[in-house]
Structure formats: C-alpha cells, structure tokens
Amino acid sequence: MAKRFGRKSSAQDNFLEPLNVTGLTATDVGTSRAYNNGAASVSFTPAATGGGSITSYTVTSSPGSFTSSGASSPLTVTGLSSATAYTFTATATN
C-alpha cells in the first residue's frame, strides 16, 4: 500500500503517523451537572491517513488534562470545572 499522507515517525522509517484532525469545535454540555462536574462535547474532522486505519482518537483539555478517547467524533470530556475556560486538542492513533 502506498503511504501518501502523514509525517514520518521518528521511531520507524517506514511508518507514517496520521495527519492532525481539523475542524475542532467544543460545546458545553455541563449545564445540568453538579457544580465543578462540567462536560464538553468535542467534534472534529477525522485525520487523513492515506488508506491506513485510525484505531482511536483522544481529546485532551487544557488546563486540567482531562481526556476522552474513542473511535470517532464527537467525544465528551467530563470532570471540567465551573467558570473555567478550556481549550482542547485532538490526536489520532493508528
């Protein structure tokens, strides 16, 4: 199989890591939760792999490093604090 998308892995010369996900958006879904038990639904466009398969995605919050993993978008990150602004990053694993 020809590998056309991604960046070269530092661990192996013949392996391409998936490109980054795009179109990341987060929606607050914690309005009915108890104080300091908020959540956000994070949606994204899957990473390009050039024919390879993505096994999972992980979304991480900053601050706090709260995570959520799964096979597809959207992912819900829980444990968020009230009155705190968060940013999120998403990574793909293959």
GIVEN-V68567 format. One record per backbone hydrogen bond with DSSP energy under -0.5 kcal/mol. CO is the residue of the C=O (numbers start at 1). NH is the residue of the N-H. Records with the same first field share a line. If there is no record, write none. Layout:
CO=NH ; NH
//
This chain:
2=4
7=17
12=15
15=9 ; 17
17=7
22=45
25=43
27=41
30=33
34=37
38=79 ; 80
39=29 ; 30
40=42 ; 77
41=27 ; 43
42=74 ; 75
43=25
45=22
48=19
49=52
56=93
57=70
58=91
59=68
60=89
61=65
62=87
66=61
68=59
70=57
75=42 ; 77
76=78
77=40
80=38
81=84
87=62
89=60
90=21
91=58
93=55 ; 56
//
